[in-house]
Every structure is written in C-alpha cells, then in structure tokens.
C-alpha cells in the first residue's frame, strides 16, 4: 500500500508537520489509555473483587486467538511504541525550534510557554521513571510489599499504605495532569482557533486534566487515610 511506502514514511517523519502529526496521534492514543486506566482503578471503590475480576478479565480478551494474556502484551508493546514516538518527536521538534532561533533574546520575560515547556520536560522525566517503577511494582510484583499475582486490590493497598510510595505516585500524577493540560491546549493552538474557542478549549483542557489527576489520586489517598483497606 502507498501509505506504508517506506520512503514516504521517512519523508513524513522528517518533516515538521509529520512529527506534529505523530505527536498528535500518539498523544491521543496515550490519553485514551490513561483515561481508561484511571476509570478501571476506581473499581477499587466498588469492591476488591471488582478490581481483581477486571484485571483477570483483561488477560482473557481475545485469548482464543492470542493466548492467555496475549492482548495485554500487544497493548503494552503498542503503548511503548507510542511513548517512544511521542517523546522522540517532542525532543526533535524542540531542537528544531531552538535551531530556528539560535540567538537568545537578552531581555526576554518569562512567559507561560517557557513554564509549560519546562513542565513538559521535567514532567516527562518523572513520568518515565514512574512508569518503570510502576511496571516493576504492580505489573511484575518485584517491588510490591504484597506482590501476589492476581491479588490486585491487596497489592494496591499494600503499596499505598507507604507514604513515600503515595508521594511519588502523587508527584507523577500531578506531572501527568500538567502534561495533559499543555498537550490538549497546544493541540488547539496549532489549529489556529479563534480567541473565544481558545478560551473555551483552555478551560476544557484544564478541567480534563483535573478530572484525570483527581481520579488517579483518589485511590492512593483513600488507602492512606484508611477509607480503603
């Protein structure tokens, strides 16, 4: 197929428009995953069995064709590819932007864009470190205090009873919230919307980021305060 022609894909990737398109598509896929994952975490408030059964069900999706847990591994590989492409495109676009303005302004006030860019950079580092820890903790069970495969609820509770785990988790989630807000806001800016639409979308981006952040933080703080045990 022409769309899969390697030279055409290379040209697309090498262009600024292509890199922005890759960032947009991968960002949307990652946002869908983040949202679905957050909503599934809230099953902990229904019952321990609800969360455990959901985790067990994920391993049976398309198991007739992919084997037990095969769907999860394909999803994980896809997420890793999305993260790598998203981060690589972001770094390369930032370098192109700096190269286009090699001489810095001598008296340049700090603006929102500078703050957002710094937040995205450091937030990305924090998120990358957290994902590695999260996989070793709740996916593989190596770093989890309980560490029993399939006993998801008790693994989560054992984790968040530790204040320093909750603190690290909260830091990563807040970084994710900033990342989502800036990403959604930047997506609209690139479309050249009107001032009224930009204000509405900025409020929407902020609201969605707060929604995701609050959803993710609800479980660890419920454990830490004894609401979940």
Sine and cosine of phi, psi and omega as CSV:
sin_phi,cos_phi,sin_psi,cos_psi,sin_omega,cos_omega
0.00,0.00,0.55,-0.84,-0.06,-1.00
-0.90,0.44,-0.56,0.83,-0.05,-1.00
-0.91,0.41,-0.41,0.91,0.00,-1.00
-0.99,-0.14,0.18,0.98,0.01,-1.00
-0.90,0.44,0.88,-0.48,-0.08,-1.00
-0.82,0.57,-0.71,0.70,0.03,-1.00
-0.87,0.50,-0.62,0.78,0.00,-1.00
-0.92,0.39,-0.65,0.76,0.03,-1.00
-0.90,0.43,-0.63,0.78,0.02,-1.00
-0.91,0.42,-0.66,0.75,0.03,-1.00
-0.90,0.44,-0.66,0.75,0.02,-1.00
-0.88,0.47,-0.71,0.70,-0.03,-1.00
-0.92,0.40,-0.56,0.83,-0.05,-1.00
-0.97,0.25,-0.30,0.95,-0.02,-1.00
-1.00,0.06,0.45,-0.89,0.04,-1.00
-0.90,0.44,-0.66,0.75,0.03,-1.00
-0.88,0.48,-0.68,0.74,0.01,-1.00
-0.89,0.46,-0.68,0.73,0.01,-1.00
-0.90,0.44,-0.63,0.78,0.04,-1.00
-0.92,0.40,-0.60,0.80,0.04,-1.00
-0.91,0.43,-0.67,0.74,0.04,-1.00
-0.89,0.46,-0.68,0.73,0.03,-1.00
-0.88,0.47,-0.65,0.76,-0.02,-1.00
-0.92,0.40,-0.73,0.69,-0.04,-1.00
-0.92,0.39,-0.75,0.66,0.00,-1.00
-0.92,0.40,-0.59,0.81,0.04,-1.00
-0.89,0.46,-0.65,0.76,0.03,-1.00
-0.91,0.42,-0.69,0.73,0.02,-1.00
-0.89,0.46,-0.67,0.74,0.01,-1.00
-0.92,0.38,-0.60,0.80,0.03,-1.00
-0.91,0.41,-0.64,0.77,0.06,-1.00
-0.88,0.47,-0.66,0.75,0.04,-1.00
-0.90,0.43,-0.73,0.69,-0.02,-1.00
-0.86,0.52,-0.66,0.75,0.00,-1.00
-0.92,0.40,-0.73,0.68,0.00,-1.00
-0.89,0.45,-0.64,0.76,-0.01,-1.00
-0.91,0.41,-0.65,0.76,0.02,-1.00
-0.89,0.45,-0.71,0.70,-0.01,-1.00
-0.89,0.45,-0.61,0.79,0.02,-1.00
-0.93,0.38,-0.54,0.84,0.04,-1.00
-0.88,0.48,-0.51,0.86,-0.05,-1.00
-0.93,0.37,-0.19,0.98,0.09,-1.00
-0.88,0.47,-0.33,0.94,0.05,-1.00
-0.87,0.48,-0.47,0.88,0.01,-1.00
-0.98,0.20,-0.31,0.95,0.05,-1.00
-0.97,0.23,-0.84,0.54,0.04,-1.00
-0.09,-1.00,0.37,-0.93,0.09,-1.00
-0.86,0.52,-0.63,0.78,-0.02,-1.00
-0.90,0.43,-0.58,0.81,-0.01,-1.00
-0.88,0.48,-0.71,0.71,0.01,-1.00
-0.93,0.36,-0.68,0.74,-0.01,-1.00
-0.91,0.41,-0.66,0.76,-0.01,-1.00
-0.92,0.39,-0.60,0.80,0.04,-1.00
-0.90,0.44,-0.70,0.72,0.02,-1.00
-0.89,0.47,-0.63,0.77,0.03,-1.00
-0.93,0.37,-0.61,0.79,0.01,-1.00
-0.89,0.46,-0.62,0.78,0.00,-1.00
-0.84,0.53,-0.53,0.85,-0.02,-1.00
-0.98,0.22,-0.18,0.98,0.00,-1.00
-0.98,-0.22,-0.09,1.00,-0.01,-1.00
-0.90,0.45,0.84,-0.55,0.00,-1.00
0.83,0.56,0.50,0.87,-0.05,-1.00
-0.93,0.37,-0.37,0.93,0.05,-1.00
-0.91,0.42,-0.53,0.85,-0.02,-1.00
-0.99,-0.15,-0.55,0.84,-0.13,-0.99
-0.94,-0.34,-0.12,0.99,-0.06,-1.00
1.00,0.06,0.28,-0.96,-0.03,-1.00
-0.90,0.44,0.85,-0.53,0.00,-1.00
0.99,0.15,-0.01,1.00,-0.04,-1.00
-0.90,0.44,-0.64,0.77,0.02,-1.00
-0.87,0.50,-0.66,0.75,0.00,-1.00
-0.89,0.46,-0.65,0.76,-0.01,-1.00
-0.93,0.38,-0.62,0.78,0.07,-1.00
-0.90,0.44,-0.67,0.74,0.02,-1.00
-0.89,0.45,-0.66,0.75,0.01,-1.00
-0.90,0.45,-0.70,0.71,0.02,-1.00
-0.88,0.47,-0.68,0.74,0.04,-1.00
-0.87,0.49,-0.65,0.76,0.03,-1.00
-0.91,0.41,-0.65,0.76,0.03,-1.00
-0.88,0.47,-0.69,0.72,0.03,-1.00
-0.87,0.49,-0.69,0.72,0.01,-1.00
-0.88,0.48,-0.70,0.72,-0.01,-1.00
-0.89,0.45,-0.72,0.70,-0.01,-1.00
-0.89,0.46,-0.73,0.68,0.00,-1.00
-0.90,0.44,-0.68,0.74,-0.02,-1.00
-0.88,0.47,-0.75,0.67,-0.03,-1.00
-0.92,0.38,-0.66,0.75,-0.01,-1.00
-0.90,0.44,-0.70,0.71,0.02,-1.00
-0.89,0.46,-0.64,0.77,0.00,-1.00
-0.90,0.44,-0.70,0.71,-0.01,-1.00
-0.91,0.42,-0.70,0.71,-0.04,-1.00
-0.93,0.38,-0.60,0.80,0.06,-1.00
-0.92,0.40,-0.63,0.78,0.03,-1.00
-0.90,0.43,-0.64,0.77,0.03,-1.00
-0.92,0.40,-0.62,0.78,0.04,-1.00
-0.91,0.42,-0.62,0.78,0.00,-1.00
-0.91,0.42,-0.64,0.77,0.03,-1.00
-0.93,0.36,-0.63,0.78,-0.01,-1.00
-0.92,0.40,-0.50,0.86,0.02,-1.00
-0.96,0.29,-0.31,0.95,0.05,-1.00
-0.74,-0.67,0.95,0.32,-0.12,-0.99
-0.91,0.41,-0.45,0.89,-0.01,-1.00
-0.98,-0.18,0.87,-0.50,-0.03,-1.00
-0.97,0.24,0.50,-0.87,0.08,-1.00
-0.93,0.37,0.67,-0.74,-0.03,-1.00
-0.95,0.31,-0.65,0.76,-0.04,-1.00
-0.84,-0.55,0.98,0.18,-0.05,-1.00
-0.91,-0.41,0.88,-0.48,-0.02,-1.00
-0.93,0.37,0.52,-0.86,0.06,-1.00
-0.94,0.33,0.80,-0.60,-0.04,-1.00
-0.88,-0.48,0.13,-0.99,-0.06,-1.00
-0.86,0.51,-0.60,0.80,-0.01,-1.00
-0.88,0.48,-0.64,0.77,0.04,-1.00
-0.89,0.46,-0.71,0.70,-0.01,-1.00
-0.89,0.46,-0.70,0.71,0.00,-1.00
-0.89,0.46,-0.66,0.75,-0.01,-1.00
-0.89,0.45,-0.69,0.72,0.02,-1.00
-0.90,0.43,-0.65,0.76,0.02,-1.00
-0.88,0.47,-0.67,0.74,0.00,-1.00
-0.91,0.43,-0.65,0.76,-0.02,-1.00
-0.91,0.42,-0.82,0.57,-0.04,-1.00
-0.93,0.36,-0.59,0.81,0.06,-1.00
-0.89,0.46,-0.62,0.78,0.05,-1.00
-0.89,0.46,-0.64,0.77,0.04,-1.00
-0.90,0.43,-0.72,0.69,0.00,-1.00
-0.88,0.48,-0.69,0.73,0.00,-1.00
-0.90,0.43,-0.64,0.77,0.02,-1.00
-0.89,0.46,-0.70,0.71,0.03,-1.00
-0.90,0.44,-0.65,0.76,-0.01,-1.00
-0.92,0.40,-0.65,0.76,-0.01,-1.00
-0.87,0.49,-0.67,0.74,0.04,-1.00
-0.87,0.49,-0.74,0.68,0.01,-1.00
-0.89,0.46,-0.69,0.72,-0.04,-1.00
-0.87,0.49,-0.66,0.76,0.02,-1.00
-0.92,0.40,-0.66,0.75,0.02,-1.00
-0.95,0.32,-0.41,0.91,-0.07,-1.00
-1.00,0.03,-0.95,0.32,-0.14,-0.99
-1.00,0.00,-0.37,0.93,0.03,-1.00
-1.00,0.05,-0.82,0.57,0.00,-1.00
-1.00,0.08,-0.47,0.88,0.02,-1.00
0.99,0.10,0.06,1.00,-0.07,-1.00
-0.92,0.39,-0.59,0.81,-0.08,-1.00
-0.97,-0.22,0.03,1.00,-0.04,-1.00
-0.99,0.13,0.69,-0.72,0.00,-1.00
-0.88,0.47,-0.48,0.88,0.02,-1.00
-0.99,-0.11,-0.83,0.56,0.18,-0.98
0.88,0.48,0.62,0.79,0.03,-1.00
-0.97,-0.24,0.86,-0.51,-0.01,-1.00
-0.87,0.49,0.75,-0.66,0.03,-1.00
1.00,0.03,-0.32,0.95,0.01,-1.00
-1.00,-0.07,0.89,0.45,-0.19,-0.98
-0.88,0.47,-0.73,0.68,-0.06,-1.00
-0.85,0.53,-0.76,0.65,-0.03,-1.00
-0.93,0.37,-0.51,0.86,0.11,-0.99
-0.90,0.45,-0.68,0.73,0.01,-1.00
-0.90,0.44,-0.72,0.69,-0.02,-1.00
-0.89,0.45,-0.67,0.74,0.02,-1.00
-0.88,0.48,-0.59,0.80,0.02,-1.00
-0.90,0.43,-0.83,0.56,-0.20,-0.98
-0.99,0.13,0.01,1.00,0.20,-0.98
-0.96,0.29,-0.30,0.95,0.02,-1.00
-1.00,-0.02,0.88,-0.48,-0.12,-0.99
-0.88,0.47,-0.57,0.82,-0.06,-1.00
-0.96,0.29,-0.49,0.87,0.11,-0.99
-0.93,0.37,-0.70,0.72,0.03,-1.00
-0.88,0.47,-0.63,0.77,0.01,-1.00
-0.90,0.44,-0.71,0.70,0.02,-1.00
-0.90,0.44,-0.66,0.75,0.03,-1.00
-0.88,0.47,-0.70,0.71,-0.01,-1.00
-0.89,0.46,-0.66,0.75,0.03,-1.00
-0.88,0.48,-0.68,0.73,0.01,-1.00
-0.92,0.40,-0.65,0.76,-0.03,-1.00
-0.93,0.37,-0.65,0.76,0.05,-1.00
-0.89,0.45,-0.65,0.76,0.07,-1.00
-0.88,0.48,-0.64,0.77,0.05,-1.00
-0.89,0.46,-0.65,0.76,0.02,-1.00
-0.87,0.49,-0.71,0.70,0.05,-1.00
-0.88,0.47,-0.64,0.77,-0.02,-1.00
-0.89,0.45,-0.70,0.71,0.00,-1.00
-0.90,0.43,-0.72,0.69,-0.03,-1.00
-0.87,0.50,-0.75,0.66,-0.04,-1.00
-0.92,0.40,-0.62,0.78,-0.01,-1.00
-0.90,0.43,-0.71,0.70,0.01,-1.00
-0.91,0.40,-0.63,0.77,-0.01,-1.00
-0.92,0.39,-0.67,0.74,0.00,-1.00
-0.91,0.42,-0.57,0.82,0.00,-1.00
-0.87,0.49,-0.65,0.76,0.00,-1.00
-0.96,0.29,-0.64,0.77,0.00,-1.00
-0.84,0.54,-0.62,0.78,-0.03,-1.00
-0.93,0.37,-0.29,0.96,0.01,-1.00
-1.00,0.03,-0.12,0.99,0.04,-1.00
0.92,0.40,0.69,0.72,-0.02,-1.00
-0.96,0.29,0.25,-0.97,0.01,-1.00
-0.94,0.35,0.23,-0.97,-0.02,-1.00
-0.87,0.49,-0.67,0.74,0.01,-1.00
-0.90,0.44,-0.67,0.74,0.02,-1.00
-0.91,0.41,-0.60,0.80,0.02,-1.00
-0.90,0.43,-0.66,0.75,0.01,-1.00
-0.90,0.43,-0.67,0.75,0.01,-1.00
-0.91,0.42,-0.67,0.74,-0.02,-1.00
-0.94,0.33,-0.56,0.83,0.05,-1.00
-0.89,0.46,-0.67,0.74,0.04,-1.00
-0.91,0.42,-0.64,0.77,0.02,-1.00
-0.91,0.42,-0.70,0.72,0.01,-1.00
-0.88,0.48,-0.69,0.72,0.02,-1.00
-0.90,0.44,-0.70,0.71,-0.01,-1.00
-0.88,0.47,-0.66,0.75,-0.01,-1.00
-0.93,0.37,-0.63,0.78,0.03,-1.00
-0.90,0.44,-0.65,0.76,0.03,-1.00
-0.91,0.42,-0.65,0.76,0.03,-1.00
-0.86,0.51,-0.74,0.67,0.00,-1.00
-0.91,0.42,-0.71,0.71,-0.02,-1.00
-0.88,0.48,-0.74,0.67,-0.01,-1.00
-0.89,0.45,-0.64,0.77,0.01,-1.00
-0.89,0.46,-0.70,0.71,0.00,-1.00
-0.93,0.36,-0.60,0.80,-0.05,-1.00
-0.98,0.21,-0.32,0.95,-0.08,-1.00
-0.88,0.47,-0.65,0.76,-0.04,-1.00
-0.93,0.36,-0.80,0.60,-0.01,-1.00
-0.87,0.49,-0.63,0.78,-0.01,-1.00
-0.96,0.27,-0.47,0.89,0.12,-0.99
-0.92,0.39,-0.60,0.80,0.06,-1.00
-0.94,0.35,-0.71,0.70,-0.06,-1.00
-0.90,0.44,-0.54,0.84,0.00,-1.00
-1.00,-0.02,-0.04,1.00,0.05,-1.00
1.00,-0.01,0.03,1.00,0.02,-1.00
-0.92,0.40,-0.64,0.77,0.13,-0.99
-0.95,-0.31,0.73,-0.68,0.00,-1.00
-0.49,-0.87,0.00,0.00,0.00,0.00
